[in-house]
Amino acid sequence: MPETKTICRLRVKGMTCTSCSNSIENNLIKLSGIKKAQISLATEEAVVLYDPKLINYTQIVEAIDDMGFATDLISVGEERDQVVLKIEGAHSISGMHLIKISLDALPGVKSVDIDIEGEKVVIAYDPELTGPRAFIEIVESTGSFPGQYKASLCVPPGQGGPDRRAEINRYRRSFLWSCIFTVPVFLLSMVFPYVPSLKEGLDTKMVKMLTVGELLRWLLATPVQFVFGRQFYVGAFRSLQHGSANMDLLVALGTNAAYFYSVYTVIRAATSVEFKGTDFFETSAMLISFILLGKFLEIMAKGKTSEAIAKLMQLAPPTAILLRVDKDGTVLEQTEISTKLIQRNDIIKVLPGSKVPTDGFVTWGQSHVNESMITGEANPVPKKQGDKVIGGTMNQGGILHVKATHVGSETALSQIVRLVEAAQMAKAPVQKLADGVSRYFVPFVVVFAVATWIGWFAAGKANSYSKSWIPSSMDAFELALQFGVSVLVIACPCALGLATPTAVMVATGEGATQGVLIKGGHALESAHKVHQMIFDKTGTLTIGKPVVVSSKLFKHMVLQKFYETIAAAEASSEHPLARAIIDNAKSMRGESSDLSWLPEVNNFKSLPGQGVYAEVGGQEVLVGNMQLMTASNIDVPEEAIDYLQDMEKQARTGILVAINKEIYGALAISDPVKPEAKAVVAILKSMGVLSMMVTGDNWGTANSIAREVGIEKVYAETRPQGKADIVKELQSTGKTVAMVGDGINDSPALVAADVGMAIGAGTDIAIEAADIVLMRNNLEDVVTAIHLSRKTFRRIRLNYVWALGYNILGIPIAAGVLFPFTGFRLPPWVAGAAMASSSVSVVMSSLLLKNYKKPINLTVPKFPTS
């Protein structure tokens, strides 16, 4: 029996560094039924693959909550064709069951699950038959009286990226409140003692040696330590519960050491007539305040890394105009509805200057639509009846009536958002460095801090250094304690953990806004190392809109009948050349849009790299290249061979047609080279990337195209598996290989390559197989993908140099390595400020990728879209 697997996506809050995310992953994978767990620190998201027979998503949420992290469910299972409704007014079990029964009876509803406690209903449905608008109408018409129940679409928390506003406000409030107490502590410790009139009052003894200043500092520092610093205690305790150590532990240990030693000095002063000690209440209070400020700035900066997803989601307009039409298409009524309530087959009115609310095709009207926000294509695209439109694009001209074909999570915009979200979740291999270091980082820092304190204290007791080294307000123990606390609080595992994911988040988001969809850190990392670029020919180096330019009959047959027979055989093929043949046959009949006039076709077979076979009107028809005819034992006459050779010299693709094992004719198809192709090949060469072409077309056409674009190495008449074998052969020599293609026959090579790039105008299968999707049908984006990946990994390296360098240099300085030679000592509160700033600086460094610009030398002529 096959194993069942389900995916749930969760928003996880409260993670501070990679130790937290690694701890969650490790603890989840130990649970029975969990197959895979992936946690992203930067996106605060968890994706868990599990067996629903052994564990459910509620238990997974509870398990993460038990680890000390706040968890919200984003989605469970396949998001398509599923909707969640929030129900109001159903305060009883019977009310929710009544709603379930009413929804179950609706045609097209597959299942209804009710969450009585949360007052929610999850509905799986067939979008061809029903949709969310119908569900809301049913719910609101159910009950003892109209309006008893209210229903609305429930948007999962954090969908489209974490909403950090609440967290930002929480840290802002904590920081500001802590400052109210910390600033007076700072003044009482660092400023007022140097003002004679104030010093006298602060030094007034209250109980034995306890002064007014000490008591005030204690009273003011305590709320900062235990109220505003509570989250560090909670985080440290929960991390230790699960056998890990995180940044919260370092903060808690450092501030506790300073605070409780200060409490000790206060108690000794209150119980002794001789004791003289120095408190460090300002150290603990200022540490916590600086770290709260750092977290506030870090979260603000991290929020900007996911702005690309938020911008994409805002492309869809909030409302749409729904038309009710009769059978003749006459508009009977129009209503404004939420875009989320659009159902498949709805007719939507799109006004000039407004956005297209969903994917569909034009049923009435003409206009120009700006698709740059989705595809990156700058020129407005003309639209008329029958043309497809994409949700989120801008209608610039006349009024359009659009029939919805893809709604909700099915739309191109939703799929782009999902792809970018998945990319930002995927870890780059270089992230393993941070994961490995973080596993031992905190324990090492704790041990090193203790060793620092003991070392300095022992050296002081043994008189190993001059007493003049010790500040007048301290003794040897207090000096050693300050060094130990500084080591604890300067160490920053967060900067290491954020170095890669924040850069990947910004890069994938920026790529998406420029029409380059990069499927995660692995694709980015591989792309920056590419040595060899392999191009397919048709639809990649060429326009991809081939046209029939010549034909020749070798047997007696009416030319229109000849074309209709070939078109029938090719009707089920997705190859661009098949489209050209069908369009040619349609033009001979006067541009008929449907294909009902084609002869009956049976037993269609696509023969990748060769052509097609089909039975048309009872006749066996083969349409393809010379290889197909040879493999089928069909004799090819000399005149047909001469015709093919003549066409090859003109860079045209020759196609043979055999009916009932005899060659009846041939035709030639021309597909012009993309105007930017030659420049792109030259630019790649200047970047150290060599280009080659692999195609299933004949050698003559392939060599002619290669010469035109400047490619020296060519493989022609290559089958799909042969393309993949060429990729593997190059990889065996140690090269990192990228493959650019657009068709089904490119999929094996796209999968085999280190980086597969699918031209966005290509097939769904090619796009699925690729690591990078180029939304525009423009080769310039190949250069953009390589250039962006190199920029990103330079930024990641810089982040690591800073994060590692900061800790490698900062920790010894905090431990006092410069003190014997220069007298320079890093006070704990300064060390804490440095720690807080290190994470912020790494995130800000990654955010510089938002300024990414395409290479300036990409200024080749644009091919007209019309």
C-alpha positions in Angstrom: 0.0 0.0 0.0 1.5 3.4 -1.0 2.6 5.7 1.8 0.4 8.8 2.3 2.2 12.1 2.8 0.8 15.6 3.5 2.6 18.9 3.8 1.7 21.6 6.3 3.1 25.1 6.4 3.5 26.9 9.7 4.5 30.4 10.9 7.0 30.0 13.7 7.8 33.0 15.9 10.4 33.5 18.6 13.5 32.1 16.8 16.6 34.1 17.4 19.4 32.2 15.6 20.2 29.0 13.7 20.4 27.1 16.9 16.6 27.6 17.3 15.8 26.6 13.8 18.1 23.5 13.9 16.6 22.6 17.3 13.1 22.6 15.9 14.1 20.6 12.9 15.9 18.0 15.0 13.1 17.6 17.5 10.4 17.4 14.9 12.2 14.7 12.9 12.2 12.5 16.0 8.4 12.4 16.1 6.7 9.4 14.7 5.2 10.1 11.3 7.4 13.2 10.4 9.2 12.5 7.1 10.9 15.8 6.7 11.0 19.2 8.4 12.5 22.4 7.0 12.7 25.5 9.1 13.7 28.9 7.8 15.0 31.5 10.3 14.8 34.4 7.8 11.2 33.7 6.7 10.0 32.4 10.1 8.3 29.5 8.3 8.3 25.7 8.7 7.4 23.2 6.0 6.7 19.8 7.4 6.1 16.6 5.4 4.2 14.0 7.5 2.1 10.8 7.4 -1.5 11.9 8.4 -2.2 8.3 9.6 0.5 8.7 12.3 0.3 12.4 13.2 -1.8 15.4 12.4 -1.0 19.0 12.0 -2.5 19.9 15.4 0.0 17.6 17.1 2.9 19.2 15.1 1.7 22.7 16.1 1.6 21.5 19.8 5.1 20.0 19.5 6.6 23.3 18.3 4.6 25.2 21.0 6.1 22.9 23.6 9.5 23.9 22.4 8.7 27.5 23.4 7.9 29.0 20.0 4.6 30.6 19.0 3.1 28.8 16.0 0.3 29.7 13.5 -1.0 27.3 10.8 -0.6 28.8 7.3 -1.9 25.8 5.2 -2.4 22.1 5.2 -2.1 19.8 2.2 -2.7 20.9 -1.4 -3.8 24.6 -1.3 -5.6 24.4 -4.7 -9.3 23.9 -4.8 -9.7 24.4 -1.1 -11.1 27.3 0.8 -11.4 28.2 4.5 -14.5 30.1 5.8 -14.8 32.0 9.1 -18.3 31.5 10.5 -20.0 34.0 12.7 -23.2 33.3 14.7 -22.7 29.5 14.9 -22.1 29.2 18.6 -23.2 25.6 19.0 -22.1 22.2 17.7 -25.6 21.7 16.1 -25.2 25.0 14.2 -21.8 24.0 12.7 -23.2 20.6 11.7 -26.2 22.2 10.0 -23.8 24.4 8.0 -21.7 21.3 7.1 -24.8 19.4 5.9 -25.9 22.4 3.8 -22.4 22.7 2.2 -22.1 18.9 1.6 -25.3 19.0 -0.5 -23.9 21.6 -2.9 -22.8 20.1 -6.3 -19.0 20.1 -6.7 -18.2 20.0 -3.0 -15.8 17.1 -2.3 -15.4 17.4 1.5 -16.3 19.7 4.4 -14.3 19.7 7.6 -15.4 21.8 10.5 -13.4 23.4 13.3 -16.0 24.0 16.0 -13.6 25.7 18.4 -12.2 28.0 15.8 -15.6 28.5 14.1 -14.0 27.7 10.7 -15.0 25.4 7.8 -12.5 23.9 5.3 -14.1 23.1 2.0 -12.5 21.1 -0.9 -14.3 21.5 -4.1 -14.4 21.2 -7.9 -13.8 24.7 -9.3 -15.6 23.8 -12.6 -18.9 23.4 -10.6 -18.8 25.7 -7.7 -16.7 28.2 -5.7 -16.3 30.4 -2.5 -19.1 32.8 -3.5 -21.6 30.0 -3.6 -20.4 28.7 -0.2 -20.9 32.1 1.4 -24.4 32.3 -0.1 -25.3 28.9 1.2 -24.0 29.5 4.7 -25.8 32.9 5.0 -29.1 31.4 3.7 -28.9 28.5 6.3 -30.5 28.8 9.7 -33.9 29.5 11.3 -34.0 33.1 9.9 -32.0 35.0 7.1 -28.7 36.3 8.3 -28.4 34.0 11.3 -25.0 33.0 10.1 -22.3 35.1 8.5 -19.4 33.8 6.5 -16.2 35.3 5.2 -13.0 34.1 3.6 -10.4 33.3 6.2 -6.9 34.4 5.2 -4.3 32.2 7.0 -2.0 34.2 9.3 1.2 35.3 7.6 0.3 34.2 4.1 2.6 35.8 1.7 5.4 36.4 4.2 5.3 37.1 8.0 3.4 40.2 9.2 6.1 41.6 11.5 4.1 44.7 12.6 3.0 43.2 15.9 6.6 42.0 16.6 8.0 45.4 15.6 5.6 47.2 17.9 6.4 44.8 20.8 10.1 45.4 20.6 9.6 49.1 20.1 7.5 49.3 23.3 9.9 47.1 25.3 12.9 49.2 24.2 11.2 52.5 25.0 10.0 51.3 28.4 13.4 49.9 29.2 15.0 53.3 28.4 12.7 55.0 30.9 14.6 52.9 33.6 18.0 52.5 31.9 18.7 56.2 31.2 18.4 57.1 34.9 20.6 54.1 35.8 23.2 55.3 33.3 23.1 58.9 34.7 23.4 57.6 38.3 26.4 55.5 37.4 28.3 57.5 34.8 27.3 61.2 35.0 26.0 62.3 38.4 29.0 61.0 40.5 31.1 63.6 38.6 28.8 66.4 39.7 30.0 67.4 43.2 26.6 68.6 44.5 24.8 65.4 43.3 27.7 63.0 44.3 27.3 64.1 47.9 23.6 63.1 48.0 24.2 59.8 46.1 27.0 58.8 48.5 24.7 59.4 51.6 24.7 56.1 53.6 21.3 54.7 54.4 22.0 51.3 56.1 25.7 50.8 57.1 27.7 51.1 53.9 24.6 51.0 51.5 24.3 54.4 49.8 21.3 56.1 48.2 22.9 55.8 44.7 23.3 52.0 45.0 19.7 51.6 46.2 18.3 53.7 43.4 20.3 51.9 40.8 19.1 48.5 42.1 15.4 49.6 42.1 15.7 51.0 38.6 17.6 48.1 37.1 15.4 45.3 38.5 12.4 46.0 36.1 14.7 46.1 33.2 16.3 42.7 34.2 13.1 40.8 34.9 10.3 42.5 33.1 11.7 43.8 29.8 14.4 41.1 29.8 12.0 38.2 30.6 12.0 37.0 27.0 15.7 36.2 27.2 15.1 34.0 30.3 12.2 32.2 28.6 14.1 31.6 25.4 17.2 30.4 27.3 15.2 28.0 29.5 13.3 26.5 26.6 16.4 26.0 24.5 18.1 24.2 27.3 15.0 22.1 27.8 15.6 20.7 24.3 19.4 20.2 24.6 20.4 23.3 22.6 21.9 26.7 23.3 21.0 30.0 21.6 21.7 33.7 21.8 19.1 34.1 24.6 21.3 31.9 26.8 24.3 34.2 26.3 22.3 37.3 27.0 20.7 35.8 30.1 24.1 34.5 31.5 25.9 37.9 30.8 23.2 40.1 32.3 22.6 37.8 35.3 26.3 37.8 36.1 26.4 41.6 36.2 23.0 41.9 37.9 23.4 39.3 40.7 27.0 40.3 41.5 25.6 43.8 41.9 22.9 42.5 44.2 25.6 40.7 46.2 27.5 44.0 46.6 24.3 45.8 47.8 23.5 43.1 50.4 27.2 43.1 51.6 27.1 46.9 51.9 23.8 46.8 53.9 25.2 44.2 56.3 28.8 45.5 56.8 30.4 48.6 58.2 33.7 48.1 56.2 32.7 46.6 52.8 33.4 48.7 49.7 32.3 47.3 46.3 31.3 48.4 42.9 27.9 47.5 41.4 27.3 46.9 37.7 23.6 47.6 37.5 24.2 50.0 34.6 25.9 47.1 32.7 22.9 44.7 32.9 20.3 47.4 32.2 22.2 48.9 29.3 22.9 45.5 27.8 19.2 44.6 27.7 18.2 47.9 26.3 20.8 47.8 23.6 19.9 44.2 22.6 16.2 45.1 22.5 17.1 48.0 20.2 19.1 45.7 18.1 16.3 43.2 17.8 13.9 46.0 16.9 16.2 47.2 14.1 16.9 43.6 12.9 13.2 42.8 12.6 12.6 46.1 10.8 15.3 45.2 8.3 14.2 41.5 8.0 10.8 42.8 7.1 12.2 44.6 4.1 13.8 41.3 2.8 10.4 39.9 2.1 9.0 43.0 0.5 9.1 41.4 -3.0 6.4 38.9 -2.0 4.2 41.5 -0.5 4.5 43.6 -3.6 3.6 40.6 -5.8 0.5 39.9 -3.7 -0.6 43.5 -3.9 -0.6 43.3 -7.7 -4.1 41.7 -7.7 -6.8 44.4 -7.3 -9.0 44.0 -4.1 -12.3 44.1 -6.1 -13.6 43.1 -9.5 -16.8 43.8 -11.6 -18.8 40.6 -12.1 -21.1 40.5 -15.1 -24.2 38.4 -15.4 -24.8 37.7 -19.1 -27.4 35.7 -21.1 -26.6 33.1 -23.7 -26.1 35.7 -26.4 -23.5 37.5 -24.2 -25.7 40.5 -23.4 -24.9 42.0 -20.1 -27.9 41.7 -17.7 -26.3 42.9 -14.5 -23.0 44.0 -13.0 -21.9 43.7 -9.4 -18.7 44.6 -7.6 -17.3 41.7 -5.6 -14.0 40.8 -3.8 -11.4 39.4 -6.2 -11.1 36.4 -3.8 -14.7 35.5 -4.6 -14.2 35.1 -8.4 -15.1 31.6 -9.6 -14.0 29.8 -12.7 -16.0 30.8 -15.8 -17.1 34.1 -14.3 -17.3 37.0 -16.8 -15.3 40.0 -15.4 -15.4 43.6 -16.7 -12.0 45.2 -16.8 -12.1 49.0 -17.1 -9.3 51.1 -18.7 -6.6 52.0 -16.2 -7.6 49.1 -13.8 -5.9 45.8 -13.2 -7.0 42.4 -14.5 -8.2 40.6 -11.4 -7.6 37.0 -12.5 -6.3 34.8 -15.3 -8.6 34.3 -18.2 -9.2 35.1 -21.9 -10.9 38.0 -23.6 -14.5 37.4 -24.6 -15.2 40.9 -25.8 -13.3 44.2 -26.4 -9.8 45.3 -27.5 -7.1 46.9 -25.6 -3.4 47.0 -24.7 -2.2 45.4 -21.5 1.0 46.2 -19.6 2.3 42.8 -18.4 5.7 44.1 -17.1 4.8 43.6 -13.5 4.4 39.8 -14.1 6.6 39.0 -17.1 9.1 41.9 -17.1 8.1 42.7 -20.7 8.2 46.4 -21.0 6.0 46.9 -24.1 2.2 46.8 -23.7 0.7 43.7 -25.4 -2.3 44.1 -27.7 -5.3 42.0 -26.6 -8.4 41.0 -28.6 -11.1 38.4 -28.4 -9.7 35.0 -27.6 -6.3 36.3 -26.2 -5.2 35.3 -22.8 -4.7 37.8 -20.0 -2.8 37.5 -16.7 -4.2 38.5 -13.3 -2.4 41.5 -11.8 -1.5 43.1 -15.2 -2.7 46.7 -16.1 -5.4 47.3 -18.8 -4.2 50.5 -20.6 -6.8 50.9 -23.4 -10.4 49.9 -23.9 -12.9 48.0 -21.8 -12.4 44.2 -21.8 -14.7 41.4 -20.8 -12.7 38.5 -19.4 -13.8 34.9 -18.8 -12.0 33.6 -15.7 -10.1 30.3 -16.3 -7.7 30.2 -13.3 -8.7 31.6 -9.9 -7.4 31.8 -6.4 -4.2 29.7 -6.0 -4.3 28.6 -9.6 -3.4 32.0 -11.1 0.0 32.8 -12.5 0.5 35.4 -9.9 -0.3 33.0 -7.0 2.1 30.4 -8.5 4.8 33.0 -8.8 4.3 33.9 -5.1 4.4 30.2 -4.1 7.5 29.6 -6.1 9.3 32.6 -4.5 8.2 31.5 -1.1 9.5 28.0 -1.7 12.7 29.5 -3.0 13.2 31.6 0.1 12.6 28.5 2.3 15.2 26.3 0.4 18.6 26.4 2.0 21.7 27.0 -0.1 24.5 24.5 0.4 26.7 27.2 1.8 24.3 27.5 4.7 25.7 24.3 6.1 28.7 26.3 7.3 26.6 28.5 9.6 24.6 25.4 10.7 27.8 23.6 11.6 29.4 26.5 13.5 26.2 27.4 15.4 26.0 23.9 16.8 29.1 24.4 18.9 29.2 28.2 19.0 27.3 29.0 22.2 28.8 26.2 24.3 32.3 27.4 23.2 31.5 31.0 24.1 30.2 30.0 27.5 33.3 27.9 28.2 35.6 30.7 26.9 33.8 33.3 29.0 34.2 31.3 32.2 37.9 30.6 31.3 38.4 34.4 30.7 36.9 35.2 34.1 38.9 32.6 36.0 42.1 33.5 34.1 42.0 37.2 34.9 40.9 36.5 38.5 43.7 34.0 39.1 46.2 36.3 37.5 45.1 39.1 39.8 45.3 37.0 42.9 48.8 35.7 41.9 49.9 39.3 41.3 50.8 38.4 37.7 50.0 41.9 36.6 50.5 45.3 38.1 47.8 46.6 40.5 47.8 49.8 38.4 45.9 47.9 35.7 42.9 47.7 37.9 40.6 50.7 37.8 40.3 52.6 41.0 36.6 51.7 41.3 37.2 47.9 41.0 39.1 45.0 42.5 40.6 42.0 40.6 37.4 40.0 40.9 35.3 42.7 39.4 37.7 43.4 36.6 37.7 39.6 35.7 33.9 39.6 35.9 33.7 42.5 33.4 35.9 40.6 31.0 33.9 37.5 31.3 30.5 39.3 30.8 31.9 41.1 27.8 32.8 37.8 26.1 29.3 36.4 26.8 27.5 39.4 25.3 29.7 40.3 22.4 29.4 36.8 20.7 26.7 36.8 18.0 25.5 33.6 16.5 22.6 35.4 14.8 24.8 37.2 12.3 26.1 33.8 11.1 22.6 32.4 10.8 21.3 35.4 8.8 24.2 35.7 6.4 22.9 33.4 3.7 19.0 33.3 4.0 18.6 37.1 4.1 20.7 37.4 0.9 18.8 34.6 -0.8 15.5 36.1 0.2 16.4 39.5 -1.3 17.9 38.0 -4.4 15.0 35.7 -5.2 12.6 38.6 -4.6 14.5 41.0 -6.8 14.8 38.3 -9.5 11.0 37.8 -9.4 10.4 41.5 -10.0 12.6 41.4 -13.0 11.1 38.3 -14.6 13.7 35.8 -13.3 12.2 33.2 -10.9 15.0 31.4 -9.0 13.9 28.3 -7.2 16.0 28.7 -4.1 19.5 29.0 -2.7 20.8 25.8 -4.4 19.9 27.2 -7.8 21.6 30.5 -6.9 24.7 28.8 -5.7 25.1 26.6 -8.7 24.4 29.4 -11.2 27.3 31.5 -9.9 29.7 28.7 -10.7 28.5 28.0 -14.3 31.3 27.4 -16.9 29.3 26.0 -19.8 25.9 27.2 -21.1 23.9 24.9 -23.4 21.2 26.4 -25.6 18.4 24.6 -27.3 17.6 26.1 -30.7 13.9 26.3 -31.4 12.1 28.8 -29.1 15.3 29.5 -27.2 17.9 30.9 -29.6 15.1 31.5 -32.2 11.9 33.4 -31.8 9.9 30.3 -31.2 7.2 31.3 -33.7 8.2 29.3 -36.8 6.3 29.7 -40.0 5.9 27.4 -43.0 7.8 29.1 -45.8 8.0 26.4 -48.5 6.5 23.1 -49.5 6.9 20.5 -52.2 4.8 17.5 -53.2 6.4 14.3 -54.5 3.0 12.4 -55.1 -0.2 13.6 -56.6 -2.3 15.2 -53.9 -4.3 18.4 -53.4 -2.1 20.8 -51.4 -4.9 21.8 -49.0 -5.6 18.1 -48.3 -1.9 17.6 -47.8 -1.7 20.4 -45.2 -4.9 19.3 -43.4 -3.5 15.8 -43.1 -0.2 17.0 -41.6 -2.1 19.4 -39.3 -4.3 16.6 -38.0 -1.2 14.5 -37.2 0.4 17.4 -35.4 -2.7 18.7 -33.5 -1.8 16.9 -30.3 1.9 17.9 -30.3 3.2 20.8 -28.2 6.3 21.4 -30.3 6.6 24.9 -31.8 7.0 23.4 -35.3 3.7 21.7 -34.9 2.0 25.0 -34.1 3.5 26.4 -37.3 2.0 23.6 -39.4 -1.4 24.0 -37.8 -1.4 27.7 -38.2 -0.5 27.3 -41.9 -3.4 24.9 -42.5 -5.8 27.3 -40.7 -4.6 30.2 -42.8 -5.4 28.2 -46.0 -9.0 27.8 -44.7 -9.4 31.5 -43.7 -8.3 31.7 -40.1 -10.8 29.4 -38.4 -10.0 29.4 -34.7 -11.3 25.9 -33.9 -10.0 22.7 -35.4 -13.3 20.8 -35.9 -12.6 20.6 -39.6 -9.6 18.4 -39.1 -9.9 14.7 -40.1 -10.3 12.1 -37.4 -7.0 11.1 -35.6 -6.2 7.9 -33.8 -3.2 6.4 -32.1 -1.2 9.6 -31.9 2.4 9.1 -30.8 5.0 11.8 -30.1 8.6 10.6 -31.1 10.9 13.0 -29.3 13.8 14.2 -31.5 12.2 12.7 -34.6 8.6 13.7 -35.2 5.1 12.3 -34.8 3.0 9.3 -35.8 -0.8 9.3 -36.2 -3.6 7.5 -38.0 -5.4 10.2 -39.9 -8.6 9.2 -41.7 -7.5 5.6 -41.6 -4.1 6.3 -43.1 -0.7 5.9 -41.3 1.0 9.3 -41.3 4.6 10.1 -40.3 5.7 13.7 -40.0 9.3 14.3 -39.0 13.0 14.3 -40.0 15.2 12.0 -42.0 16.0 9.9 -38.8 12.3 9.1 -38.4 12.0 7.9 -42.0 15.1 5.8 -41.8 14.0 4.3 -38.5 10.6 3.5 -40.0 12.3 1.8 -43.1 10.8 4.3 -45.5 12.7 5.0 -48.8 13.4 8.7 -49.3 13.6 9.7 -53.0 16.6 11.8 -54.2 14.5 14.8 -55.0 13.3 14.9 -51.3 16.9 14.6 -50.1 17.9 17.5 -52.5 15.0 19.6 -51.2 16.1 19.0 -47.5 19.7 19.9 -48.3 18.7 23.1 -50.1 16.5 24.2 -47.2 19.4 23.4 -44.6 21.7 25.8 -46.5 19.1 28.5 -46.0 18.9 27.8 -42.2 15.4 26.3 -42.6 14.1 23.1 -41.0 13.0 20.5 -43.6 10.2 18.1 -42.6 9.3 15.0 -44.5 5.7 13.6 -44.7 5.0 9.9 -45.3 1.6 8.5 -45.8 1.2 4.7 -45.7 5.0 4.2 -45.9 5.5 6.5 -48.9 7.0 10.0 -49.0 4.3 12.3 -50.2 5.9 15.6 -49.7 8.1 17.9 -47.7 7.9 21.4 -46.2 10.3 23.9 -44.8 9.9 25.9 -41.7 11.8 29.1 -40.8 12.2 30.4 -37.3 14.2 33.7 -37.1 17.0 34.1 -34.6 16.2 36.3 -31.6 17.8 39.7 -32.1 19.5 39.6 -28.7 20.9 36.1 -29.1 24.3 37.1 -30.6 24.9 39.8 -28.0 24.0 37.4 -25.1 26.4 34.7 -26.4 29.2 37.4 -26.6 28.4 38.8 -23.1 28.4 35.3 -21.6 31.8 34.7 -23.1 33.1 37.9 -21.6 31.8 36.6 -18.2 33.8 33.4 -18.7 30.8 31.2 -19.7 31.2 29.3 -23.0 28.1 28.6 -25.1 27.1 25.6 -27.2 24.0 24.5 -29.0 22.2 21.2 -28.8 19.2 20.6 -31.0 17.1 17.9 -32.5 17.2 19.8 -35.8 19.4 18.8 -38.8 23.1 19.7 -39.0 22.8 22.2 -41.8 20.2 24.4 -40.1 21.9 24.0 -36.7 25.3 25.1 -38.1 23.7 28.0 -39.9 22.0 29.3 -36.8 25.2 28.7 -34.7 27.3 30.8 -37.1 24.7 33.6 -36.9 24.8 33.9 -33.1 28.5 33.2 -32.6 28.3 29.7 -31.2 31.2 27.5 -32.2 30.3 24.1 -30.8 27.1 22.4 -32.0 25.3 19.1 -31.5 22.5 18.4 -34.0 20.0 15.6 -34.6 20.1 14.9 -30.9 17.2 13.1 -29.1 16.0 14.3 -25.6 18.0 11.7 -23.8 21.0 12.5 -25.9 20.8 16.1 -24.7 20.9 14.8 -21.1 23.9 12.6 -22.0 25.8 15.6 -23.4 25.2 17.5 -20.2 26.5 14.5 -18.1 29.5 14.2 -20.3 30.4 17.8 -19.7 29.8 17.5 -16.0 32.2 14.5 -15.9 35.0 16.9 -16.9 34.4 19.0 -13.8 32.4 21.7 -15.5 29.3 23.3 -14.0 26.7 23.1 -16.7 23.6 25.2 -17.3 20.9 24.3 -19.9 18.4 26.7 -21.4 15.4 25.3 -23.1 11.6 25.7 -23.6 10.1 22.4 -24.6 9.1 18.9 -23.3 12.1 17.4 -25.2 14.4 19.7 -23.1 13.2 18.4 -19.8 15.7 15.5 -19.3 18.6 17.9 -20.0 17.1 20.6 -17.7 16.9 18.0 -14.9 20.4 16.7 -15.6 22.1 20.1 -15.7 23.5 21.8 -12.6 21.2 24.7 -13.5 18.2 24.2 -15.7 16.7 27.4 -17.1 13.3 27.3 -18.8 12.2 30.1 -21.0 8.8 31.3 -19.6 7.0 31.0 -22.9 7.8 27.3 -22.8 5.8 24.3 -21.7 4.7 23.6 -18.1 6.8 20.5 -18.0 10.0 22.4 -18.9 9.2 25.0 -16.3 8.6 22.3 -13.7 11.9 20.6 -14.5 13.9 23.9 -14.4 15.8 25.5 -11.5 15.4 29.0 -12.9 12.3 30.2 -14.9 12.8 33.1 -17.3 9.3 34.7 -17.4 10.0 36.7 -20.6 10.9 34.9 -23.8 14.1 36.9 -23.8 17.7 35.6 -23.6 18.9 38.7 -21.9 17.5 37.1 -18.7 20.0 34.3 -19.0 22.7 36.9 -18.4 20.6 38.5 -15.6 20.3 35.1 -13.8 24.0 34.4 -13.9 24.9 38.0 -13.0 22.4 38.2 -10.1 23.7 34.9 -8.7 27.3 36.1 -8.8 26.3 39.4 -7.1 24.4 37.4 -4.4 27.2 35.1 -3.6 29.7 37.9 -3.4 27.3 39.4 -0.9 27.0 36.1 1.0 30.7 35.8 1.2 31.0 39.4 2.5 28.3 38.6 5.1 30.3 35.6 6.3 33.5 37.6 6.3 31.8 40.2 8.5 29.9 37.7 10.8 32.9 35.4 11.3 35.4 38.2 11.4 33.4 40.1 13.9 33.3 37.1 16.3 36.9 36.1 15.6 38.2 39.6 16.4 35.5 40.7 18.9 35.6 37.8 21.3 39.4 38.1 22.0 39.2 41.9 22.4 36.3 41.5 24.8 38.4 38.9 26.7 41.0 41.6 27.2 43.7 40.5 24.8 44.6 44.2 24.1 44.4 45.4 27.7 48.0 44.5 28.8 49.5 46.4 25.8 47.1 49.3 25.3 45.0 49.6 28.4 42.0 49.2 26.1 39.1 47.4 27.8 35.6 46.8 26.2 32.9 47.5 28.8 30.1 44.9 28.7 27.4 47.5 27.6 29.6 48.5 24.6 30.1 44.7 23.8 26.3 44.3 24.0 25.8 47.2 21.6 28.3 45.7 19.2 26.5 42.4 19.3 23.2 44.0 18.6 24.6 46.0 15.7 26.3 42.9 14.1 23.0 41.2 13.2 21.5 44.4 11.9 24.6 45.1 9.7 24.4 41.6 8.1 20.7 42.1 7.2 21.4 45.7 5.9 24.3 44.3 3.8 21.8 41.8 2.3 19.3 44.5 1.7 21.9 46.3 -0.6 20.9 43.6 -3.2 17.6 45.5 -3.5 19.6 48.0 -5.5 20.6 45.3 -8.1 20.6 46.5 -11.7 21.0 44.4 -14.8 24.4 44.6 -16.5 24.7 47.9 -18.5 25.9 46.2 -21.6 22.6 44.4 -22.1 21.4 47.0 -24.6 20.5 44.9 -27.6 17.5 45.8 -29.8 14.1 44.6 -28.6 12.1 42.3 -30.8 8.6 43.8 -31.4 5.8 42.1 -29.5 3.1 42.7 -32.1 
